[in-house]
Amino acid sequence: MSSVGLVLGGGGITGAAYEFAALMAIRTATGWNPDDAEIIIGTSAGATVAAVVRANRLNIENLTGGDHTRHEYTEHLGQFLLRRTRPTGFGRWVRHGLIPGLRHPGLEMTLGGPAPFDSAGIADYVEHLAGPIANSWPEKPTLITAFDLIDRHLVVFGSEDAPEARLRDAVAASSAVPMVYQPVEIDDRPYVDGGVASGTSAHLVFQHAKQPLDFILIIAPMASEEEREDSRFYEGIFDRLGSEALSRELEIIEASWPETDVVVLRPNDAVLAAARPNPLSVEQTVPTFIRTLAFLRRQLAESHVWDLLKEHLS
C-alpha cells in the first residue's frame, strides 16, 4: 500500500465544491478513501474539505443536507458562510494591516480589516459537516494553515509548534479571507486566511511527514494554468500567484524526495466559468460541483494521471 499525502488548496466556496467533487470522483474511480492519507494539508477552503475527510463524512448526503432543492441548499449554505456581522476592529486593521501595508503596498494592506461576514459561521459549518471531531483534533496527521496577524507569519495548526486549537476554529481561521471575514481569535491572537502565505503550502508535506511518501495528490482550485477570454483581470492575477507559489513548493518536494510521484489537479476553463468570477458565491457551488465531475472523467482518464492513481490508490 502506497503512503499518500493529500494537499487541499484554497479557492473560496466554489473551490471547496471543486475539491469535494474531485475527491468523490477519485474515490469512485479507484476505491481509495481520502481519509487513508498519511498526512493532509488544508488551506482556506481546503481546510474545510480536510475536516470533512478526517471525519470520514465525504458523501453527497452530508454535503447537501439530504433531499433539498438547489434554492434550499444555497440558502442553507448562505446561513452559515455568509452570516452578516457589524464590521469591527478598525484599530487592529490600522496596526496590523494599514500601516505595514503603507510601507510595503500590496495585499497586506487588507490584513485584519473590518469585514461584513462572521467567521463563526464557518466554524459552525465545519461542525455541521464534520460532527463531533470539529470540537477536538483528528488523530491522523492533519495540518491547517492560517496567518498570524501580529507576528505576520504562517502558523500550521496541528503541528508541534502551533498553539492548541479546536478543528472548527483552526478551519475558520484558515478561511478568514481578509476584508470579507472577521479575523479569528485563538489564544488571544488574531488569524486570517492561510492563503495569504500560499494557496497550497504543499511543501508542508515534506516538512511534517515522518518519512518520504510514495505519492502526493495536490488539488489546487486557485492555481489554474488556463486562461479564459471573458475572465476578470484579478482571476488571472490570483491564478498566476497560486501557480508560481505551487511551482516553488513542487521544486522543494522534488529536490527533497526525488522518488515521490506527484499529481496536481487544477480546474479547466469550463469549471472556472462556473466557479468564477466570485469564488464566494453560494449559488455557484452546485454548477461548479457538476462541471467538476464532468471534467474529472476526462482528466483522470489521461494516462499520465490515471497510471499514477492506479499505481498508488487502487
Buried (B, 14 or more C-beta within 10 A) or exposed (E): EBBBBBBBBBBBBBBBBBBBBBBBBBBEBBEBEBBBBBBBBBBBBBBBBBBBBBBBBBEEEBBBEEEEEEEEBBEBBBEBBBBEBEBEBEEBBEBBBBEBBEEEEEEBBBBBBBBBBBBBBBBBBBBBBBBEBBBEBBEBBBBBBBBBBEEEEBBBBBBEEBEEBBBBBBBBBBBBBBBBBBBBEBEEBBBBBBBBBBBBBBBBBBEBBEEBBBBBBBBBBBBBBEEBEEBEEEBEEBBBBBBEBBEEBBEBBEEEBEEBBBBBBBBBBBBBBBBBBEBBBBBBBBBBBBBBBEBBEEBBEEEEBBEBBEEBBE
